[in-house]
Amino acid sequence: MDPRAEVPPRVSLIGLAPSDPVLVDVFERIRARGAGPLNMHRALAHAPRVFRAWVGMAHALREQTTTPRHARELVILRVLHVVGGDYELAQHRSMALGCGLTAAQVEAVTHWRDADVFDGRQRVLLAYVDELVSANSVDDATFAALGEYFDEQEIVELTLTGAFYVAAATVTRALNIQVEPDAGRTEYESG
């Protein structure tokens, strides 16, 4: 059980039919993608223009990248395990499965160094993520190894994806946003 579930959310959730034109537009775009608005969206909607930019970044990371979705989802899962992003993990487990990661890989992300379900490319990516979110900087050798598998555009996309989900986990923890009862069953379309 999520220990945060015993603590109420720290901000209210904006209604599903807001009158603010910025929120109307953002909520319509979210619905067009096949989900939500989720509790996170409804909490962040208290700051409509910043929320619009936040959703824009999330959509860009999903829809305007060249890096394969399964690599981005692997980054997301590892980041969330390292930084404690329970809210996002509830959403992204099914997304990871839907884009090609196996159930064994999704389960093994927590202990990837001891697991035999990741190939060399995935192992280098997981090592990069660990240093990205846990260390003061990424080691030159780790970065060089990453460059063996990913080009510069992909490296930037993967780095921005990791950083974005560190922020997302921080926000949902700070605001104590509760996981939806149907989390993971109303996922966005894959991008």
Secondary structure as the mmCIF struct_conf table of DSSP 4:
data_model
#
loop_
_struct_conf.conf_type_id
_struct_conf.id
_struct_conf.beg_label_comp_id
_struct_conf.beg_label_asym_id
_struct_conf.beg_label_seq_id
_struct_conf.end_label_comp_id
_struct_conf.end_label_asym_id
_struct_conf.end_label_seq_id
HELX_RH_3T_P HELX_RH_3T_P1 PRO A 3 GLU A 6
BEND BEND1 VAL A 7 VAL A 7
BEND BEND2 ARG A 10 VAL A 11
HELX_LH_PP_P HELX_LH_PP_P1 SER A 12 GLY A 15
BEND BEND3 LEU A 16 ALA A 17
HELX_RH_AL_P HELX_RH_AL_P1 PRO A 21 ALA A 32
TURN_TY1_P TURN_TY1_P1 ARG A 33 GLY A 34
BEND BEND4 ALA A 35 ALA A 35
HELX_RH_AL_P HELX_RH_AL_P2 ASN A 39 LEU A 44
TURN_TY1_P TURN_TY1_P2 ALA A 45 HIS A 46
BEND BEND5 ALA A 47 ALA A 47
HELX_RH_AL_P HELX_RH_AL_P3 PRO A 48 GLU A 63
BEND BEND6 GLN A 64 GLN A 64
BEND BEND7 THR A 67 THR A 67
HELX_RH_AL_P HELX_RH_AL_P4 ARG A 69 VAL A 83
TURN_TY1_P TURN_TY1_P3 GLY A 84 GLY A 84
HELX_RH_AL_P HELX_RH_AL_P5 ASP A 86 GLY A 98
TURN_TY1_P TURN_TY1_P4 CYS A 99 GLY A 100
HELX_RH_AL_P HELX_RH_AL_P6 ALA A 103 ALA A 108
HELX_RH_3T_P HELX_RH_3T_P2 VAL A 109 ASP A 114
BEND BEND8 ASP A 116 VAL A 117
HELX_RH_AL_P HELX_RH_AL_P7 GLY A 120 SER A 134
BEND BEND9 ALA A 135 SER A 137
HELX_RH_AL_P HELX_RH_AL_P8 ASP A 140 TYR A 149
BEND BEND10 PHE A 150 PHE A 150
HELX_RH_AL_P HELX_RH_AL_P9 GLU A 152 ALA A 174
TURN_TY1_P TURN_TY1_P5 LEU A 175 ASN A 176
HELX_LH_PP_P HELX_LH_PP_P2 ILE A 177 GLU A 180
TURN_TY1_P TURN_TY1_P6 PRO A 181 ARG A 185
BEND BEND11 THR A 186 THR A 186
HELX_LH_PP_P HELX_LH_PP_P3 GLU A 187 SER A 190
#
